[in-house]
Amino acid sequence: MNADGSYSFNFESADGTKVSESGNQKQVGPKPEDIGTVSKGSYSFTTPDGVVLTVNWVADENGFQATGDHLPTPPPMPEHVVKMLADLKAAGLL
């Protein structure tokens, strides 16, 4: 941990599992006291059948978001929903 609240670490275990993470302090809301830690990192491990799986992730004001080739992903949003969200944002309602 550094004096400014930032940090980072990496390690690898004997079985080949790898973990990496870093983070720092960030204003995450409208008020000066809305300070939080935002982090990002990854981990990887080998499945019993020898496949290496990797998860990359971010944890910030938008929540925890993980990505990986093996993780399911939602279908794309329908165009009418995309348009509705854009209209709401343009109107200042989002």
C-alpha positions as CSV (number, residue, x, y, z in Angstrom):
1,M,0.0,0.0,0.0
2,N,1.3,3.4,-0.9
3,A,0.8,6.7,0.9
4,D,-1.7,7.8,-1.7
5,G,-3.9,4.7,-1.2
6,S,-2.7,3.0,-4.4
7,Y,-1.5,-0.6,-4.3
8,S,-0.6,-3.6,-6.4
9,F,0.4,-7.2,-6.0
10,N,1.1,-10.3,-8.1
11,F,1.7,-13.9,-7.1
12,E,1.8,-17.3,-8.6
13,S,1.1,-20.5,-6.6
14,A,2.9,-23.8,-7.0
15,D,-0.1,-25.2,-9.1
16,G,0.3,-22.4,-11.7
17,T,-2.6,-20.2,-10.4
18,K,-1.7,-16.5,-11.1
19,V,-3.3,-13.5,-9.4
20,S,-2.6,-9.8,-10.2
21,E,-4.4,-6.8,-8.8
22,S,-3.9,-3.0,-8.6
23,G,-6.0,-0.2,-7.3
24,N,-6.1,3.4,-6.3
25,Q,-8.4,6.0,-4.7
26,K,-10.8,7.8,-6.9
27,Q,-13.7,10.2,-6.4
28,V,-16.7,8.0,-7.3
29,G,-19.6,10.3,-6.5
30,P,-20.5,14.0,-6.8
31,K,-19.3,15.0,-3.4
32,P,-15.6,15.5,-2.5
33,E,-16.0,12.9,0.3
34,D,-17.3,10.3,-2.2
35,I,-13.9,8.6,-2.4
36,G,-13.5,4.9,-3.0
37,T,-11.0,2.4,-4.1
38,V,-11.2,1.3,-7.8
39,S,-9.3,-1.9,-8.6
40,K,-8.5,-4.0,-11.6
41,G,-6.8,-7.3,-12.0
42,S,-6.8,-10.8,-13.3
43,Y,-6.5,-14.4,-12.3
44,S,-5.8,-17.6,-14.2
45,F,-5.9,-21.2,-13.3
46,T,-5.6,-24.6,-15.1
47,T,-8.6,-26.8,-15.2
48,P,-8.3,-30.6,-14.5
49,D,-8.3,-31.2,-18.2
50,G,-5.3,-28.8,-18.8
51,V,-7.1,-25.7,-20.1
52,V,-5.9,-22.4,-18.8
53,L,-8.8,-20.1,-17.9
54,T,-8.2,-16.3,-17.4
55,V,-10.6,-13.8,-15.8
56,N,-9.9,-10.1,-16.2
57,W,-11.9,-7.8,-14.0
58,V,-12.5,-4.2,-12.9
59,A,-14.2,-3.0,-9.7
60,D,-15.2,0.6,-9.8
61,E,-18.2,3.0,-9.5
62,N,-20.0,0.8,-12.0
63,G,-19.6,-2.3,-9.9
64,F,-17.7,-5.5,-10.5
65,Q,-17.2,-6.5,-14.2
66,A,-15.5,-9.7,-15.1
67,T,-14.5,-10.8,-18.6
68,G,-13.1,-14.1,-19.9
69,D,-13.4,-16.1,-23.1
70,H,-15.1,-18.9,-21.0
71,L,-17.7,-16.7,-19.3
72,P,-21.2,-16.4,-20.7
73,T,-22.2,-13.0,-22.2
74,P,-25.6,-11.6,-22.5
75,P,-27.2,-11.2,-26.0
76,P,-27.0,-7.7,-27.5
77,M,-29.7,-5.2,-26.5
78,P,-32.5,-4.7,-29.0
79,E,-32.2,-1.6,-31.1
80,H,-35.4,-0.1,-29.6
81,V,-33.9,-0.4,-26.1
82,V,-30.6,1.2,-27.2
83,K,-32.6,4.1,-28.8
84,M,-34.7,4.5,-25.6
85,L,-31.7,4.6,-23.4
86,A,-30.0,7.2,-25.7
87,D,-33.2,9.3,-25.7
88,L,-33.4,9.2,-21.9
89,K,-29.7,10.1,-21.5
90,A,-30.2,13.0,-24.0
91,A,-33.2,14.2,-21.9
92,G,-31.0,14.2,-18.8
93,L,-33.1,11.4,-17.2
94,L,-30.2,8.9,-17.1
